[in-house]
C-alpha cells in the first residue's frame, strides 16, 4: 500500500481556492457532469468512477500553488504533519488526485467543507481489508490527541466499502477542529479514496452529504 494515498485524508483547504491558470494543475483529470435524476444533485464521472455532488458544491481545478497555500493555512510548520505534507506533495506530482469539490456556502467561513477523490493503482491487488488497515495505521499518528480513528465497513449500492472517521486539530488556531470521513473502495488494482472534511460541529451535515454522494458511487470501467 502506497502511504501517499493516506495523506489525502487530510488535504484540508481553507477559504476560497483560486484557479490560477498560469500554474500547473493538480486536479487535471477529465470529468463529465450532467443533471442527476435526483433533484438538486449533479452526476459526475472521472477516471473510471462515478458519483454525484449537490449542485451548490463547486468542482474546481486546483493548482500546485493553491495546494501548497492550503496546506500552509491548515498545517503550518507543525512537525507532527511533516511526513503527511511530504507525501501530499509527492502524490500531487504523480497526479493521484482526480477531483476536488467545495460546499459553496462555506467558502470564506474560515474553513470550506470539501470532498476529494484520490485514485491509486496497486499492482499487488490488495484486499479492501488490507487497504483499510494500512490507511488506519497511517492516519492514527495525525489525529487529535485523545482520539482514535474509527474503521467500519458499510454497504453501498456499489458493494462493500471501508469508512474511516477521524478528528484532527490543526495547529492554526483560526481553523476549527475537523472531522474527516474517508471511504475506501477497491476494484482489481484500483484503490479509490473519497474523503469528506468539515468542522466537527458540522459532522451531522457532512455525513448526510457523504451518504448521498456515496450512494451513487460506482466503478464505470
N, C-alpha and C positions, 0 to 999 in steps of 0.2 A: 504493500500500500504506500503510495507516494505521500509523504507528510504535507506536501504543498497543497493538497486538497483541503486539509484541515483548516488552514488559516482563513479560508473564506467564510467560515462560520463567524468570523469577527471582522469582516470588512464593513465597518460601521461608519458611514459617511455622514457628515454633519452639514445641515443647511442646504442651500441651493447649489447644485452642481452645474457648472457651465459646460458647454460643448464647444471647446476651442478647436476649430478645425485645423489650426496651424501645428498641432501636436499629434503624435502618434496615438491612435485609439487603442484601448484595451478591449472594450466590448465591440468587436468588429464582426461578429457572426451574423450572416444574413438571416433575416427573420421575415415572417409574413404575419399580418394582423388582419382580422376580419371580425365583423359583428358576431357575437355569440348568440346562440339560441336562448341563453339566459339573459334577461333584460338587465342592462347596466354593467355588462361584462364584455371583454374583448378576448377572442381566441387568439393565441399566439403560438407559432411554430418556429423552432430554430434548432439546428444541429441534431436532428433526429429525435426530438421530443416535442410534445405539445402540451400546453396548459392554458390557463386563462387568468386575466387580471381585471380588477374593476376598471371601468372606463375613466375614473378620476385619478388613476395612477399613471405616472409618466414613465414611459420606457425611454432610456437615454443611451447614447454612445459616450462612454466615459473615456477621457484622455488620460495619458500617463501623468500629466501634471496635476489634473484634478484628483487622481487616485492618491498620489503622494501627499497632496494637501489635506485630503480627507483623513488619511492615516495620522498625519501630524495633529490634526484637530482633536482626534479621539485619544490617541496613544502617547503623543509627545515623545519624550526620550526615556520613558519608564523601561528599565531593563527587563522587567517581567515579560514584556511583549516583544523584545528584540528579535527573538527567533521567529515568532509569528510574522513580524514585519518583513524579515528577510525572505521567508517562504512566500509571502504575498507578492513581493517584487519578482521573485523567480517565476511564480505561477503566472503572473500577469504577462511577463515576457513570452511565456510559452503559449499564451492565448487560451488558457483554460476557462476564463470567464466568458460566458456566452450571452448573458442577459442581466440587465440591472434596471430595477424599477423603483420609483419613489411614490409614496402617497402624497399627492399634490397639497392636500390640506395641511400637511405637517411641515412643508418647506418653510424655512425661516423661523421655525419654532425653537431652535436650539438643537434639535435632533430630528432628522427626517426619517420616518418609518420607511423601511425599504425591504426589497426582496432581491435575491440574485440567484443565478444558475451557474454552476461550475460543472464541467464535464471532463473526466479523465479517462483515457484508455489504459486499461491494465491487462497486459498480455497474459498474466497468470490466471485470469478469470476467477478471482476470489469470490467467495460466497457473500451474501448480504451480511451474515453474522460476522464474518471476518472483517469486512469493511467497517461495520458499525463499531466493533470492539476497538479497532485501530483508531477510529475517529474519537471515540470516548477517551482513550488514553492520551491522545494529543491535546484534547480540549481541557482536560482536568486541571493542568497547571495554570490555566489562564482565567479561571472563573473567580467570582467574588469570594473572598475569604469567608470560611464558614459554610459555604455551599458546595454542592457536588452536581455535576451534570447528570441528568436522568435519561436513561435509554429505555424506550419501549418499542414494541412492534405494532404497527397499525395496518388495517386492511383498507386499501384504496380501490377504486374502480379498476385500476391497472394491476392490482395484486398487492402483495405484502411489501411494506416499506418500513425502514427503521427511522424513528424520530428521536432526536436528542434535544432536550431542553436544558438550557444553562443560563446563568446570570453572569454579568460582567460589570465591574465598577471601573469606568475609565479614570485615568489619573487626572484628566482635565475636569476640574470641579464644575464647569459650566455644562457638562454633559451628564444627564441623569443615569442612574443605574439602569442597565439594559437587559432585556430578555432576548435570547436567541433560540429559534426553532429550526433545526436542521433536519430535513427529510433526505434520506439516502435510499437510492434505488440502483439496482444492478441488472444489466442485461448483457450476457456474454462477457466481453471485455470492457464494456462501457459502464463507468460508475458516474452517477449523477447526484449532485448535492444541490438541493433547493433550500435556500436559507431565508428566513424572515427575521428581522430585527426591529425592535421598538422599545420605547421606555417601558420599564417593568410595570408602571402604573397603567399601561395600556395593554396588558397581556391578554385580557379577555377579547379585546377588539382584534388584535393581530392574530390570535388563534382562530377567530371566526373567519377572517380573511384567508388565512393559510389553509383552513379546512376546505374552503370553496375553490381556492386555486388548485390544490392537490386533488380534489375530486375530479378535475378534468385532466390530470396528468396522465400521459401515456407515451410509450415509445412508438415512433412512426416509421422506423426503419430497422 
